[in-house]
Amino acid sequence: MTPSAKVQKRRQVQVFEELQGILGEDTATVRAREQSTFDRILAERGGRCVLFGAGSLGRTALACLRRDGIEPLAFADNNPRIWNTEVEGIRVLPPDTAATVYAANAAFFVTIWSLRHRYAETQAQLNFLGAPWVYPAAPLRWKYSAELLPFFCQDLPHKVYEEAEAVLAAFGLWSDDLSRDEYLRQIRYRALGDYECLAAPDPEPSYFLDSLYSLGPDEVFVDCGAYDGDTIREIVRRGGRAFSRILALEPDPVNFAALEKYVASLPPQLAARIKSYPYAVSDRSGQLRFSATGDMVSAISATGDFLIDARALDDLPLGKAPTFVKMDIEGHEVDALKGSRKLIARHHPILSVCLYHRQSDLWRIPLLIHSFYPGYRYYLRSHEEDGWQTVGYAVPPERLNDAAADPARERRVRAQLLRADGGQ
């Protein structure tokens, strides 16, 4: 074993031991922590709290608190347009005013939900303004789980501990230190409500990790959850030559119309290689209820407002064998993968699959893919703030770049890509 391999192995063991340490808490203690954390924080501040964020999460949290007879002192918000107004009868203050008036004796709970929001930055902002008692929304979500959970990858922590064996098993699938470190952080986030441990977003774009693999001119790309063509735009931005065919599936009627409009706007030689289907992707072909919102969170739902056609990829006449499959389908990824079992086992395309729509997707999905085809190499990246747009990548070894086998070289390639993208 080379010196660098020994270092990597020691780091892997260290991270695994940290993961074991987190999961060593017994489930009964975890359940008690879920129910007591918010009450303890509030009691320490004499029942006084401020909600930082007067949007939908803040308003829902307010309703929950009022049901228990808890009246926040104020909202605080970074949006100057709502300063010194009232939301549900609660005054909205500028952050500096809220800190000046309440920092000495109140807990500040950050009730902001946005793909661009980073909890650590809001915590630092409030600390700078003199507010020492700053907390994420996790204790609130645990306390009022009936109204506030599940919410994408956030759910009650005890559910992580109930699947500890699978969580540990999935750790062994990740192929590089970046992935193992990210997995540890994501488990801490889910199990402990620790927002501060989350890293900055990965510099590479979602679904396309140039530091690990390259797209070739013969790619057959299957876009599950094509939305309005945003992923296809990224392929076109790369020159439009990195595919021979794209099959785009999008069940939301508004999104599908936008997708077809975008494809029709492309040069004819590109548009001719793209086929759009108004289908959801599932474990079997048939009809499913769907909640159509006309945006990125449209999803299959038992309470959906209308029926849509669903297809298993194994049943879809794809023509040429797919070489790359992307799935961003709002929590239906597990069923979609089950409906792709034969395709994955036979052709083992590159898979880029979102792992943040449900708490357990982080470990269940890699283990499921591994059961279909054990030859993949697995990578984990988070592309938005606070763990949003966390994507798992299953890559056949023959598709990996040379840099993927050399961690030092991969870091250099990633640094070059970041510089080429202007540091964004």
VEXDREN-2710 file (C-alpha; in Angstrom, 1 decimal):
% VEXDREN-2710
k/r/px/py/pz
1/MET/0.0/0.0/0.0
2/THR/1.4/3.4/-1.0
3/PRO/1.8/6.2/1.6
4/SER/-1.1/8.1/0.1
5/ALA/-3.3/5.0/0.2
6/LYS/-2.4/4.5/3.9
7/VAL/-3.3/8.1/4.7
8/GLN/-6.6/7.7/2.8
9/LYS/-7.4/4.4/4.6
10/ARG/-6.7/6.0/8.0
11/ARG/-9.0/8.9/7.2
12/GLN/-11.7/6.4/6.1
13/VAL/-11.5/4.6/9.4
14/GLN/-11.6/7.8/11.3
15/VAL/-14.7/9.0/9.5
16/PHE/-16.4/5.6/10.0
17/GLU/-15.6/5.7/13.7
18/GLU/-17.2/9.2/13.9
19/LEU/-20.2/7.9/12.2
20/GLN/-20.4/4.9/14.6
21/GLY/-20.1/7.4/17.5
22/ILE/-23.1/9.4/16.3
23/LEU/-25.2/6.3/15.8
24/GLY/-24.3/4.9/19.2
25/GLU/-27.0/6.9/20.9
26/ASP/-29.9/4.6/21.8
27/THR/-33.2/5.3/20.1
28/ALA/-35.1/6.0/23.4
29/THR/-32.7/8.7/24.2
30/VAL/-33.0/10.1/20.7
31/ARG/-36.8/10.2/21.0
32/ALA/-36.5/12.1/24.3
33/ARG/-34.1/14.6/22.7
34/GLU/-36.5/15.2/19.9
35/GLN/-39.3/16.2/22.3
36/SER/-37.2/18.0/24.9
37/THR/-34.7/20.1/22.9
38/PHE/-37.0/23.0/22.1
39/ASP/-38.5/23.1/25.6
40/ARG/-35.1/23.1/27.2
41/ILE/-33.8/26.0/25.0
42/LEU/-37.0/28.0/25.6
43/ALA/-36.9/27.4/29.4
44/GLU/-33.3/28.5/29.5
45/ARG/-34.4/31.9/28.1
46/GLY/-37.4/32.3/30.3
47/GLY/-39.9/31.4/27.6
48/ARG/-38.7/34.3/25.4
49/CYS/-38.0/33.7/21.7
50/VAL/-37.7/35.6/18.3
51/LEU/-38.4/34.0/15.0
52/PHE/-35.9/35.0/12.4
53/GLY/-37.7/34.7/9.1
54/ALA/-41.3/35.8/8.5
55/GLY/-42.0/33.6/5.5
56/SER/-44.0/30.4/5.3
57/LEU/-41.9/28.4/7.8
58/GLY/-42.0/31.3/10.3
59/ARG/-45.8/31.6/10.0
60/THR/-46.4/27.9/10.4
61/ALA/-44.0/27.8/13.4
62/LEU/-45.9/30.7/14.9
63/ALA/-49.2/28.9/14.6
64/CYS/-47.7/25.9/16.4
65/LEU/-46.3/27.9/19.2
66/ARG/-49.5/29.8/19.8
67/ARG/-51.3/26.5/20.1
68/ASP/-49.1/25.8/23.1
69/GLY/-49.7/29.3/24.5
70/ILE/-46.2/30.6/23.4
71/GLU/-46.1/34.1/21.9
72/PRO/-42.8/35.1/20.2
73/LEU/-41.6/38.5/21.1
74/ALA/-41.1/39.4/17.4
75/PHE/-40.2/38.3/13.9
76/ALA/-36.9/39.5/12.5
77/ASP/-36.2/39.4/8.8
78/ASN/-33.6/40.6/6.3
79/ASN/-36.3/41.8/3.9
80/PRO/-36.6/45.6/4.4
81/ARG/-39.9/45.7/2.6
82/ILE/-41.6/44.1/5.6
83/TRP/-39.8/45.9/8.4
84/ASN/-42.1/47.5/11.0
85/THR/-45.1/45.7/9.5
86/GLU/-47.0/42.9/11.2
87/VAL/-47.3/39.3/10.2
88/GLU/-50.1/37.4/12.0
89/GLY/-50.2/40.2/14.6
90/ILE/-46.4/39.9/15.3
91/ARG/-44.1/42.9/14.6
92/VAL/-41.4/42.3/12.0
93/LEU/-38.1/44.0/13.0
94/PRO/-34.9/44.7/11.2
95/PRO/-32.2/42.2/12.5
96/ASP/-30.2/44.9/14.2
97/THR/-33.2/46.3/16.0
98/ALA/-34.3/42.8/17.1
99/ALA/-30.8/42.0/18.4
100/THR/-30.6/45.3/20.3
101/VAL/-33.9/44.8/22.0
102/TYR/-34.0/41.1/22.6
103/ALA/-30.5/39.6/22.3
104/ALA/-29.7/39.6/26.0
105/ASN/-32.6/37.4/27.1
106/ALA/-34.2/35.7/24.1
107/ALA/-33.6/32.7/21.9
108/PHE/-33.5/33.4/18.1
109/PHE/-34.8/30.5/16.0
110/VAL/-33.9/30.8/12.3
111/THR/-37.1/30.0/10.4
112/ILE/-35.8/30.6/6.8
113/TRP/-36.3/28.1/4.0
114/SER/-34.5/28.9/0.8
115/LEU/-32.1/27.1/-1.6
116/ARG/-29.8/30.1/-1.3
117/HIS/-29.9/30.5/2.5
118/ARG/-27.0/29.2/4.6
119/TYR/-27.9/28.9/8.3
120/ALA/-24.3/29.4/9.4
121/GLU/-24.3/32.9/7.7
122/THR/-27.5/33.9/9.5
123/GLN/-26.1/32.6/12.8
124/ALA/-22.9/34.6/12.2
125/GLN/-25.0/37.7/11.3
126/LEU/-26.9/37.5/14.6
127/ASN/-23.8/36.7/16.7
128/PHE/-22.1/39.8/15.2
129/LEU/-25.2/41.9/16.1
130/GLY/-24.8/40.7/19.7
131/ALA/-27.3/37.8/19.8
132/PRO/-25.6/34.8/21.4
133/TRP/-28.6/32.4/21.6
134/VAL/-29.2/31.4/17.9
135/TYR/-30.6/28.1/16.9
136/PRO/-31.7/26.4/13.6
137/ALA/-35.3/25.4/13.0
138/ALA/-34.6/21.7/13.8
139/PRO/-35.8/21.8/17.5
140/LEU/-39.0/23.5/16.3
141/ARG/-39.5/20.9/13.6
142/TRP/-38.9/18.1/16.1
143/LYS/-41.3/19.6/18.6
144/TYR/-44.1/20.2/16.1
145/SER/-43.3/17.3/13.8
146/ALA/-47.0/16.8/12.8
147/GLU/-47.0/20.2/11.1
148/LEU/-43.4/20.7/10.1
149/LEU/-42.1/17.2/9.2
150/PRO/-41.2/15.4/7.0
151/PHE/-39.7/18.2/5.0
152/PHE/-37.4/16.9/2.2
153/CYS/-34.4/15.3/3.9
154/GLN/-35.4/16.6/7.3
155/ASP/-37.4/14.2/9.5
156/LEU/-37.4/13.0/13.1
157/PRO/-33.9/11.9/14.0
158/HIS/-34.9/8.6/15.6
159/LYS/-35.7/7.3/12.1
160/VAL/-32.0/7.5/11.2
161/TYR/-31.1/5.4/14.3
162/GLU/-33.7/2.8/13.5
163/GLU/-31.8/2.2/10.2
164/ALA/-28.3/2.5/11.7
165/GLU/-27.2/-0.8/10.1
166/ALA/-28.1/0.3/6.6
167/VAL/-26.6/3.8/7.3
168/LEU/-23.3/2.1/8.2
169/ALA/-23.5/-0.3/5.3
170/ALA/-23.9/2.5/2.8
171/PHE/-20.8/4.3/4.1
172/GLY/-18.7/1.5/2.6
173/LEU/-20.0/2.3/-0.9
174/TRP/-18.5/5.8/-1.2
175/SER/-15.4/5.9/-3.3
176/ASP/-13.5/9.0/-2.2
177/ASP/-12.8/11.1/0.8
178/LEU/-15.0/14.0/-0.4
179/SER/-18.0/11.6/-0.5
180/ARG/-17.3/10.0/2.8
181/ASP/-16.8/13.3/4.5
182/GLU/-20.0/14.7/2.9
183/TYR/-21.9/11.5/4.0
184/LEU/-20.8/12.0/7.6
185/ARG/-21.9/15.6/7.5
186/GLN/-25.3/14.7/6.1
187/ILE/-25.9/12.1/8.7
188/ARG/-25.0/14.6/11.5
189/TYR/-27.5/17.0/9.9
190/ARG/-30.2/14.4/9.9
191/ALA/-29.5/12.8/13.2
192/LEU/-28.5/15.8/15.3
193/GLY/-30.0/18.8/13.5
194/ASP/-26.4/20.2/13.2
195/TYR/-26.6/22.8/10.4
196/GLU/-23.2/24.2/11.2
197/CYS/-21.4/21.0/10.1
198/LEU/-22.6/21.3/6.5
199/ALA/-20.0/22.3/3.9
200/ALA/-20.2/25.0/1.3
201/PRO/-21.8/23.8/-2.0
202/ASP/-19.7/21.8/-4.4
203/PRO/-18.3/24.0/-7.2
204/GLU/-19.3/21.6/-10.0
205/PRO/-22.8/21.8/-11.5
206/SER/-25.4/19.3/-10.5
207/TYR/-25.3/16.0/-12.5
208/PHE/-22.1/16.7/-14.4
209/LEU/-18.9/16.0/-12.5
210/ASP/-16.2/16.8/-15.0
211/SER/-13.5/16.0/-12.4
212/LEU/-14.7/12.4/-12.4
213/TYR/-16.1/11.5/-15.8
214/SER/-16.6/13.1/-19.3
215/LEU/-19.6/13.1/-21.6
216/GLY/-19.0/11.7/-25.1
217/PRO/-20.6/12.3/-28.4
218/ASP/-22.6/9.1/-28.3
219/GLU/-24.4/9.7/-24.9
220/VAL/-28.0/8.5/-24.7
221/PHE/-29.2/10.7/-21.9
222/VAL/-32.5/10.0/-20.0
223/ASP/-33.7/13.0/-18.1
224/CYS/-36.2/12.0/-15.4
225/GLY/-37.8/15.1/-14.0
226/ALA/-36.9/17.3/-17.0
227/TYR/-38.8/20.3/-15.6
228/ASP/-38.6/23.1/-18.2
229/GLY/-35.4/21.7/-19.8
230/ASP/-32.9/23.1/-17.3
231/THR/-30.7/20.1/-17.4
232/ILE/-30.8/20.0/-21.2
233/ARG/-29.8/23.6/-21.2
234/GLU/-26.6/22.6/-19.3
235/ILE/-25.8/20.0/-22.0
236/VAL/-26.4/22.5/-24.7
237/ARG/-24.3/25.1/-22.9
238/ARG/-21.5/22.5/-23.1
239/GLY/-21.7/22.6/-26.8
240/GLY/-24.6/20.3/-27.5
241/ARG/-22.3/17.7/-28.9
242/ALA/-22.2/15.5/-25.9
243/PHE/-25.2/13.3/-26.8
244/SER/-26.7/11.4/-29.6
245/ARG/-30.1/11.4/-28.1
246/ILE/-32.0/12.8/-25.1
247/LEU/-35.2/11.3/-23.7
248/ALA/-36.9/13.9/-21.4
249/LEU/-39.7/12.9/-19.1
250/GLU/-41.8/15.5/-17.3
251/PRO/-45.4/14.8/-16.1
252/ASP/-46.4/18.3/-14.9
253/PRO/-48.4/19.9/-17.8
254/VAL/-47.2/23.4/-17.3
255/ASN/-43.6/22.3/-17.0
256/PHE/-44.0/19.9/-20.0
257/ALA/-45.3/22.8/-22.2
258/ALA/-42.3/24.9/-21.2
259/LEU/-40.0/22.0/-22.0
260/GLU/-41.4/21.5/-25.4
261/LYS/-41.3/25.2/-26.1
262/TYR/-37.6/25.2/-25.2
263/VAL/-36.8/22.2/-27.3
264/ALA/-38.6/23.8/-30.3
265/SER/-36.4/26.9/-29.9
266/LEU/-33.2/24.9/-30.4
267/PRO/-31.5/24.6/-33.7
268/PRO/-33.2/21.8/-35.7
269/GLN/-30.2/19.5/-35.7
270/LEU/-30.3/19.6/-31.9
271/ALA/-34.0/19.5/-31.4
272/ALA/-34.3/16.4/-33.7
273/ARG/-32.2/14.4/-31.2
274/ILE/-34.5/15.3/-28.2
275/LYS/-37.7/13.4/-27.5
276/SER/-40.1/14.6/-24.7
277/TYR/-42.6/12.4/-22.9
278/PRO/-45.4/13.7/-20.6
279/TYR/-44.7/10.8/-18.2
280/ALA/-43.8/10.3/-14.6
281/VAL/-41.2/7.6/-13.9
282/SER/-42.1/4.8/-11.4
283/ASP/-41.7/1.2/-10.6
284/ARG/-44.5/0.1/-12.9
285/SER/-46.4/1.5/-15.9
286/GLY/-49.9/2.8/-15.2
287/GLN/-51.6/5.9/-13.8
288/LEU/-50.7/7.7/-10.6
289/ARG/-52.1/10.7/-8.7
290/PHE/-50.0/13.8/-9.2
291/SER/-49.8/17.2/-7.6
292/ALA/-49.1/19.7/-10.4
293/THR/-47.7/23.0/-9.1
294/GLY/-46.1/24.1/-12.4
295/ASP/-42.8/24.5/-10.7
296/MET/-39.8/22.4/-9.5
297/VAL/-41.7/20.7/-6.7
298/SER/-44.5/19.1/-8.7
299/ALA/-44.6/15.5/-7.5
300/ILE/-46.5/12.2/-7.4
301/SER/-48.8/12.3/-4.4
302/ALA/-51.6/10.2/-3.0
303/THR/-53.6/13.4/-2.6
304/GLY/-52.7/14.7/-6.0
305/ASP/-55.3/16.7/-7.9
306/PHE/-55.3/14.6/-11.1
307/LEU/-54.1/11.4/-12.7
308/ILE/-51.0/11.2/-14.9
309/ASP/-49.4/8.4/-17.0
310/ALA/-46.4/6.8/-15.4
311/ARG/-43.8/4.5/-17.0
312/ALA/-41.1/2.2/-15.7
313/LEU/-37.9/2.8/-17.6
314/ASP/-37.7/-0.9/-18.2
315/ASP/-41.0/-0.7/-20.1
316/LEU/-40.2/2.4/-22.2
317/PRO/-39.1/1.8/-25.8
318/LEU/-35.8/3.7/-25.5
319/GLY/-34.1/2.5/-28.7
320/LYS/-30.4/2.7/-28.1
321/ALA/-29.2/1.7/-24.6
322/PRO/-29.1/4.6/-22.2
323/THR/-25.6/5.7/-21.1
324/PHE/-26.6/8.3/-18.6
325/VAL/-29.7/8.6/-16.4
326/LYS/-30.6/11.6/-14.2
327/MET/-33.3/11.5/-11.6
328/ASP/-34.7/14.5/-9.8
329/ILE/-38.3/13.5/-9.2
330/GLU/-39.3/14.9/-5.8
331/GLY/-39.0/11.8/-3.6
332/HIS/-40.1/9.2/-6.1
333/GLU/-36.5/8.1/-7.0
334/VAL/-36.7/4.8/-5.1
335/ASP/-39.7/3.6/-7.1
336/ALA/-38.2/4.9/-10.4
337/LEU/-35.0/3.0/-9.7
338/LYS/-37.0/-0.2/-9.0
339/GLY/-38.6/0.3/-12.4
340/SER/-35.1/0.6/-14.0
341/ARG/-33.7/-2.6/-12.4
342/LYS/-33.2/-4.4/-15.8
343/LEU/-31.8/-1.4/-17.5
344/ILE/-29.2/-0.8/-14.7
345/ALA/-28.2/-4.4/-14.5
346/ARG/-27.8/-4.8/-18.2
347/HIS/-26.4/-1.5/-19.4
348/HIS/-25.1/0.2/-16.1
349/PRO/-25.4/3.8/-17.3
350/ILE/-24.0/6.6/-15.2
351/LEU/-26.6/7.5/-12.7
352/SER/-27.1/11.0/-11.2
353/VAL/-29.8/10.7/-8.6
354/CYS/-31.1/13.2/-6.0
355/LEU/-30.7/12.0/-2.5
356/TYR/-32.3/14.9/-0.5
357/HIS/-36.0/14.5/-1.1
358/ARG/-36.4/12.0/1.8
359/GLN/-34.4/11.5/4.9
360/SER/-33.5/7.9/4.1
361/ASP/-32.7/8.3/0.4
362/LEU/-29.1/9.1/1.4
363/TRP/-28.4/5.5/2.3
364/ARG/-31.3/3.5/0.8
365/ILE/-30.7/4.6/-2.8
366/PRO/-27.0/3.7/-3.0
367/LEU/-27.7/0.3/-1.4
368/LEU/-30.6/-0.3/-3.9
369/ILE/-28.5/0.6/-6.9
370/HIS/-25.7/-1.6/-5.6
371/SER/-28.2/-4.5/-5.4
372/PHE/-28.9/-4.1/-9.1
373/TYR/-25.3/-3.8/-10.2
374/PRO/-22.4/-4.1/-7.8
375/GLY/-19.7/-2.8/-10.2
376/TYR/-20.5/1.0/-9.7
377/ARG/-18.2/3.5/-8.0
378/TYR/-20.2/5.9/-5.8
379/TYR/-19.7/9.6/-5.2
380/LEU/-21.7/12.1/-3.2
381/ARG/-21.9/15.9/-3.7
382/SER/-24.1/18.7/-2.4
383/HIS/-24.7/21.5/-4.9
384/GLU/-26.8/24.0/-2.9
385/GLU/-26.6/25.6/0.5
386/ASP/-27.5/23.6/3.7
387/GLY/-27.6/20.3/1.9
388/TRP/-30.1/21.1/-0.8
389/GLN/-29.5/19.5/-4.2
390/THR/-27.5/16.6/-2.7
391/VAL/-26.8/14.2/-5.5
392/GLY/-25.5/10.6/-5.6
393/TYR/-23.4/9.5/-8.6
394/ALA/-23.0/5.9/-9.6
395/VAL/-20.4/5.6/-12.2
396/PRO/-19.1/2.4/-14.0
397/PRO/-15.3/2.2/-13.5
398/GLU/-14.7/2.3/-17.2
399/ARG/-16.3/5.8/-17.4
400/LEU/-14.1/7.4/-14.8
401/ASN/-11.4/9.9/-15.7
402/ASP/-7.9/9.1/-14.6
403/ALA/-8.2/11.9/-12.0
404/ALA/-10.9/9.9/-10.2
405/ALA/-8.3/7.3/-9.3
406/ASP/-5.9/9.9/-7.9
407/PRO/-7.3/12.1/-5.1
408/ALA/-4.6/14.7/-5.4
409/ARG/-5.1/14.9/-9.2
410/GLU/-8.9/15.2/-8.7
411/ARG/-8.4/18.1/-6.4
412/ARG/-6.3/19.8/-8.9
413/VAL/-8.9/19.2/-11.7
414/ARG/-11.6/20.6/-9.4
415/ALA/-9.6/23.7/-8.6
416/GLN/-9.0/24.3/-12.3
417/LEU/-12.7/23.9/-13.0
418/LEU/-13.6/26.3/-10.3
419/ARG/-11.1/28.9/-11.6
420/ALA/-12.4/28.5/-15.1
421/ASP/-16.0/29.1/-13.9
422/GLY/-14.9/32.4/-12.3
423/GLY/-14.9/31.0/-8.8
424/GLN/-18.7/30.7/-8.6
END
